């Protein structure tokens, strides 16, 4: 039975979902790092929010950990490269608090437009400064949207409902998607020059850090109002303070800061500045939603292999997981075979699919091939860290999908480029379930890849099968299955034998001395 630790305060419905799915769960919020390190090795899954820090030290202690689930969007508290290297899937719940965050951005936009926070303070102080707070209408104004993803698109929809014009900057926004949203796709320069309000909805990356820098703030129109409910660091806070004090920026509202908790920001007290303590996802509905979603996602992964909203692995739906499983098993065996047989430095791997396999999500198939291949070099490889390890070793991975129909209803081919030339293997599924090798280095051969095996390259000549069978029998090695293939009569042939026990090195050397033998190698498949 899988076991999950919930290490942050979370809606109790999350724990109940785990229990209802047959997963053992412990709720221990508030653990120190030392306490977490001491017990995390007992768990298959770790469910967190923002308080738990899952760094390299925690991951190194997590011997059995398979998945970390973040109830929320941000995963700044998880070392994703370290998790990938350890083979741990990292999931988040990017949609559970989308509406809540979008609504908070709209609320802050209203607050800036009508000076609501300052008017509230003034009125409660006994003043009646009706003429002091002259706001602006939202109707007819242009909202500049930096980031038109899930949350950004919801903000755009609400803004259009307020009769605003929406101009969106997003490198990944297609013209078709812009039309669907009812927004105008613009460059960043155009947005800065035209927007009356600017709201940010993009992750923090090297490309987006300080996207509203001092230089870009200076290029905005005078009187602009800025809202950030996305990530601290998207706005240069020192430059924003200067722009507010000079009056170039009429108002700014931040829900996120470079350093959090933000208890002493230089922006505090600046005229026109409004702040909230990272409340974007803080509604009761959102907290329930993300807790339920992370528990369901983690349960699906631990019980069925379905992967949803993973940040370091392709998604596999609960419906697709059973269909993909035999293909992934085939792919892993092919990767293992080519990894065990290909000699010389590997520089490139091509993974081709055709027939029924071409209709599936190819990413999990690629991950399985790489897992089988890289397991030759490490015994801690899985589908999560295999692409990471392949990239680390400079292996060029290429995926090819063919629409053609070949000799088989489905086919997966794995080819590697080595210093000794290209090596290629191919396999199919019998009965849509059973992996079967059908081609080995250009030679047609049908074989199951299971348990200990022998790979033999020999001259196609009479008497060879008898000699190798006798040699194995004399050594007490029982042959399970015998698979033969050849290029041409009397030419080069290959032999794959499954054996009941692994063949020891002295026997391998003895087999190599048999007449007609060119190469012998012991193989192993899980």
Helices and strands as residue ranges (DSSP letters): E 3-6, H 12-20, E 24-27, H 33-39, G 40-42, E 45-48, H 56-61, E 67-70, H 80-86, E 89-91, H 98-113, H 116-124, E 142-146, H 150-161, E 165-169, H 175-181, E 184-185, H 188-194, E 197-200, H 214-218, E 224-228, H 237-246, E 249-254, E 273-275, H 284-304, H 318-341, E 346-355, G 356-359, H 362-374, H 383-392, E 396-402, E 410-418, E 421-430, E 434-440, E 443-447, E 451-459, H 464-474, E 479-486, E 492-499, H 505-512, E 517-525
